[in-house]
Amino acid sequence: MTSTADAAVGLGVAELTAIFTTATRIKVCDEKFRSLILTGQVSAQYYSPRGQEIISASIGALLEPTDYVVTTYRGLHDQLAKGVPLRELWAEFFGKATGTCKGKGGPMHITHPESGLMVTTGIVGSGLPIANGLALASQLRGDGRVTVVNFGDGATNIGAFHEACNLAALWKLPVVFCCHNNRYAEHTSFEGGTSVDRVADRAAAYKMPGVRVDGNDPVAMYEAARQAIERARNGEGPTLLEAMTFRFFGHQMSDQNEYMQPGELERERAADPVLRFRAWLIDNDVLSESAVETIEAQAKADVQDAFEFAEASPVPDLAEGLTDVYEEALA
């Protein structure tokens, strides 16, 4: 990261602090989840976004509270960056009645319309057509909202990706397609499953801008996302962002990463984007070390509070299983 805060277009101390605060919260939250699962204190299906925090934190700093976000089952970073309350998020992960979906969605289906986190999908690629529907509704209402849909590089080989890109470009929908290219689709390398060298190159087939950016650089990520979001909000249509990153903990919790190249994972972890950003903020006098430590301490306190809230919350009543399923009959 060679840019300075002063040189970053539209990016000052407030924005940089907000990005770091969100990225730190994501990191701490992920570490707590993994610790609980690995020690057998919690049983849950969980897909770690560790290593990908900067992408979501940068986008989150740009979105309005009323804007929409669609994400995938590896979506903790998107959920927190859009403002899903920590207590309700943790309660949903624990299957508790106080969760965002009353305990019926679980980690793979976090939904919180109040914060604009509209859908977390469990099916690869399925979020893109849903995002188009949200964007079309905004376009028809003229409400000025932008929809950002997040997905992995593997989803760009799914038919829904191409259908959604085509329709969004045709109708100039206010949507941003953000590919978190962590270089592996489950256990298959990007090169082993994708016919093009860059996901961003696929945008040309649909006459929309395609931008590849270092998703681990908050300044570069913020600027690329800013342009895409402004374009969508101004009625100029969609953008395909390819944010280059890396996942630190494989596809799922049991993943041993045997399919990766020797030394690859160690090299990427050594370049941890959150820790690198932390050092950059201090070295460039954006934040003092004590200010950074305060942010980190607050994140740990907030996560611990959310954990305790979720743990103490009641499980859903059995009758809850029949609510929000069928349309209620009119009296």
Residue pairs with C-beta under 8 A, 6 or more apart in sequence:
1 217
1 218
1 219
1 276
1 277
1 280
3 217
3 219
3 220
4 284
5 11
5 12
5 13
5 16
5 284
5 286
8 16
8 219
8 222
8 223
9 223
9 226
10 223
10 226
11 219
11 222
11 223
13 286
13 287
15 61
15 222
16 218
16 281
16 286
16 287
17 286
17 287
17 295
18 57
18 61
19 54
19 57
19 58
19 60
19 61
19 218
19 222
19 277
20 57
20 218
20 274
20 277
20 278
20 281
20 287
20 292
20 295
21 295
21 299
22 53
22 56
22 57
22 60
22 61
22 80
22 81
23 53
23 54
23 57
23 218
23 273
23 274
23 277
24 274
24 278
24 295
24 296
24 299
25 80
25 86
25 299
25 302
25 303
26 49
26 53
26 56
26 57
26 76
26 77
26 80
26 81
27 50
27 53
27 274
27 299
28 296
28 299
28 300
28 303
29 76
29 80
29 86
29 299
29 303
29 306
30 48
30 49
30 50
30 76
31 50
32 303
32 304
32 307
33 42
33 44
33 46
33 48
33 76
33 93
34 46
34 48
34 50
34 249
34 253
36 42
36 307
37 43
37 44
37 46
37 253
38 253
42 93
42 94
44 93
44 94
44 106
44 107
45 73
45 106
45 107
45 108
45 252
46 93
46 107
46 252
46 253
47 73
47 74
47 107
47 251
47 252
48 74
48 76
48 247
48 248
48 249
48 250
48 253
49 56
49 74
49 75
49 76
49 77
49 78
49 247
50 247
50 248
50 249
51 182
51 216
51 245
51 246
51 247
51 248
51 249
51 268
51 269
51 272
51 273
52 77
52 180
52 182
52 215
52 245
52 246
52 247
53 77
53 273
53 274
54 215
54 216
54 217
54 218
54 221
54 245
54 273
54 274
54 277
55 77
55 150
55 178
55 180
55 215
55 216
55 221
55 243
55 245
56 77
56 78
56 80
56 81
56 150
57 77
57 81
57 218
58 218
58 221
58 222
58 225
59 81
59 148
59 178
59 221
59 225
59 229
60 80
60 81
60 82
60 83
61 222
62 222
62 225
62 226
62 229
63 69
63 82
63 116
63 146
63 148
63 229
64 145
64 146
65 83
65 115
65 116
66 116
66 143
66 145
67 116
67 145
67 146
67 147
67 148
68 116
68 118
68 131
68 134
68 135
68 138
68 145
68 146
68 147
68 148
69 78
69 81
69 82
69 116
69 117
69 118
69 147
69 148
69 149
69 150
70 118
70 119
70 120
70 121
70 127
70 128
70 130
70 131
70 134
70 147
70 148
70 149
70 150
71 78
71 79
71 110
71 117
71 119
71 120
71 121
71 127
71 149
71 150
72 120
72 121
72 122
72 124
72 127
72 150
72 151
72 152
72 155
73 107
73 108
73 120
73 121
73 122
74 152
74 247
75 110
75 120
75 150
78 117
78 150
79 89
79 110
79 112
79 117
79 120
80 86
80 89
82 112
82 115
82 116
82 117
83 115
83 116
83 117
84 100
84 110
84 112
84 115
84 117
85 100
85 112
85 115
86 302
86 303
86 305
86 306
87 98
87 305
87 306
87 309
87 310
88 98
88 99
88 100
88 112
89 99
89 100
89 110
89 112
89 306
90 306
90 307
90 309
90 310
91 97
91 98
91 99
91 100
91 103
91 309
91 310
91 313
92 99
92 100
92 101
92 103
92 105
92 106
92 107
92 110
93 99
93 106
93 107
93 310
94 103
94 310
94 311
94 313
95 103
95 106
95 315
95 316
96 103
96 310
96 313
96 314
96 315
96 316
97 103
97 313
97 314
97 315
97 316
97 317
97 320
98 309
98 310
98 313
98 314
99 105
99 310
99 313
100 110
100 111
100 112
101 109
101 110
101 111
102 316
102 320
102 323
102 324
103 315
103 316
103 320
104 316
104 320
104 321
104 324
105 111
105 120
108 120
108 122
109 120
109 121
109 122
110 117
110 120
111 117
111 118
111 119
111 120
118 130
118 134
118 147
119 127
119 130
121 127
121 130
124 151
124 152
124 154
124 155
124 158
125 151
125 155
125 158
125 159
125 160
125 161
126 160
127 149
127 150
127 151
128 149
128 151
128 155
128 160
128 161
128 163
128 164
128 165
128 177
129 160
129 163
129 164
130 149
131 147
131 148
131 149
131 164
131 175
131 177
132 164
132 167
132 168
132 173
132 175
134 145
134 147
134 175
135 146
135 147
135 168
135 173
135 174
135 175
135 232
135 238
136 171
136 173
138 144
138 145
138 146
138 147
138 174
139 171
139 172
139 173
139 174
144 233
145 174
146 174
146 175
146 176
146 229
146 232
146 233
147 173
147 174
147 175
147 176
147 232
148 175
148 176
148 178
148 229
149 175
149 176
149 177
149 178
150 178
150 180
151 161
151 177
151 178
151 179
151 180
152 179
152 180
152 181
152 182
152 185
153 179
153 180
153 181
153 182
153 183
153 184
153 185
153 190
153 194
153 199
154 184
154 185
154 186
154 188
154 193
155 161
155 179
155 185
156 179
156 194
156 199
156 202
157 185
157 193
157 194
162 202
164 177
165 177
165 202
165 203
165 205
165 206
165 208
165 238
165 240
166 206
167 173
168 175
168 177
168 206
168 208
168 237
168 238
169 206
169 207
169 208
169 237
169 238
172 235
172 236
172 237
172 238
173 232
173 237
173 238
174 232
174 233
174 235
174 237
174 238
175 232
175 238
176 225
176 228
176 229
176 232
176 238
176 239
176 241
177 238
177 239
177 240
177 241
178 225
178 241
178 243
179 199
179 240
179 241
179 242
179 243
180 215
180 243
180 245
181 190
181 199
181 215
181 242
181 243
181 244
181 245
182 245
182 246
182 247
183 189
183 190
183 244
183 246
184 190
184 247
184 251
184 259
184 260
185 193
186 251
187 251
187 255
187 259
188 259
189 259
196 202
198 210
198 212
198 242
199 210
199 212
199 240
199 242
200 210
200 211
200 212
200 240
200 241
200 242
201 210
202 210
202 240
203 209
203 210
203 239
203 240
204 210
208 237
208 238
208 239
208 240
209 228
209 231
209 239
209 240
210 239
210 240
210 242
211 224
211 227
211 228
211 239
211 240
211 241
211 242
212 242
212 244
213 220
213 221
213 224
213 241
213 242
213 243
213 244
214 220
214 221
214 243
214 244
215 221
215 243
215 244
215 245
216 244
216 245
216 246
216 271
216 273
216 276
217 273
218 277
221 243
224 241
224 243
225 241
227 239
228 239
228 241
231 237
231 239
232 238
232 239
245 273
246 268
248 265
248 268
248 269
248 272
249 255
250 256
250 257
257 265
278 292
280 286
281 287
281 292
282 288
282 289
282 292
287 295
